[in-house]
Amino acid sequence: MDLSALQQVALSDAGLRLLATALAIGLGTIGPGIGIGVVVNAAIHAIGRNPDAAGQAQLNMFLGIAFTEALAIFALVVALLIGFKIL
């Protein structure tokens, strides 16, 4: 395959669709990944400061993780919709 054939594949509709799919899932999971790290960090610090409130801190941590993970699942759904030519 020469360079012109690679350029034709990269600029085709399928190539751009694959690029959009990769960007949608890649960039769509950066935020939730950082968010989960921040939520768990805050919960660990809260439990360290007040061990008696560990149950409430863990409950809030798991709720925060669930809501943050929903954003990553939304990014996955959008990437699948782009990949299967629905969007």
C-alpha positions as CSV (number, residue, x, y, z in Angstrom):
1,M,0.0,0.0,0.0
2,D,1.5,3.3,-1.0
3,L,0.9,6.6,0.8
4,S,-1.9,7.8,-1.5
5,A,-3.9,4.6,-0.7
6,L,-3.4,5.2,3.0
7,Q,-4.6,8.8,2.6
8,Q,-7.7,7.6,0.8
9,V,-8.6,5.1,3.5
10,A,-7.9,7.7,6.3
11,L,-10.1,10.3,4.6
12,S,-12.9,8.0,3.7
13,D,-16.2,8.0,5.5
14,A,-15.3,4.8,7.3
15,G,-12.0,6.1,8.4
16,L,-13.5,9.3,9.7
17,R,-16.2,7.3,11.5
18,L,-13.6,5.2,13.2
19,L,-11.7,8.3,14.3
20,A,-14.9,9.9,15.6
21,T,-15.7,6.7,17.5
22,A,-12.2,6.5,19.1
23,L,-12.4,10.2,20.1
24,A,-15.9,9.9,21.5
25,I,-14.9,7.0,23.9
26,G,-11.4,8.3,24.6
27,L,-12.3,11.8,25.5
28,G,-15.6,10.8,27.0
29,T,-13.9,8.7,29.6
30,I,-11.2,11.1,30.7
31,G,-13.7,13.2,32.7
32,P,-15.4,10.4,34.5
33,G,-12.0,8.8,35.3
34,I,-10.7,12.0,36.9
35,G,-14.1,12.4,38.7
36,I,-14.0,9.0,40.2
37,G,-10.5,9.7,41.4
38,V,-11.5,12.9,43.0
39,V,-14.6,11.3,44.7
40,V,-12.6,8.4,46.2
41,N,-9.9,10.8,47.3
42,A,-12.4,13.0,49.1
43,A,-14.1,10.0,50.7
44,I,-10.7,8.5,52.0
45,H,-9.8,11.9,53.5
46,A,-13.2,12.2,55.1
47,I,-13.0,8.7,56.6
48,G,-9.4,9.5,57.8
49,R,-10.6,12.6,59.6
50,N,-13.7,11.2,61.1
51,P,-13.8,7.3,61.2
52,D,-17.2,7.4,62.9
53,A,-18.8,8.8,59.8
54,A,-17.3,6.1,57.5
55,G,-20.7,4.6,56.6
56,Q,-22.2,7.9,55.4
57,A,-19.0,8.8,53.5
58,Q,-18.9,5.4,51.8
59,L,-22.6,5.7,50.8
60,N,-21.9,9.2,49.3
61,M,-18.8,7.9,47.6
62,F,-20.6,5.0,45.9
63,L,-23.4,7.3,44.8
64,G,-20.8,9.7,43.3
65,I,-19.0,6.9,41.6
66,A,-22.3,5.6,40.1
67,F,-23.3,9.0,38.8
68,T,-19.8,9.7,37.4
69,E,-19.7,6.2,35.8
70,A,-23.0,7.0,34.0
71,L,-21.2,9.7,32.0
72,A,-18.7,7.1,30.8
73,I,-21.5,4.7,29.8
74,F,-23.1,7.6,28.0
75,A,-19.8,8.2,26.1
76,L,-19.7,4.5,25.2
77,V,-23.3,4.6,23.9
78,V,-22.5,7.6,21.7
79,A,-19.3,5.9,20.4
80,L,-21.4,2.8,19.5
81,L,-24.0,4.9,17.8
82,I,-21.3,6.6,15.7
83,G,-19.6,3.3,15.0
84,F,-22.8,1.6,13.8
85,K,-23.8,4.6,11.7
86,I,-26.8,5.5,13.7
87,L,-25.5,9.1,14.4
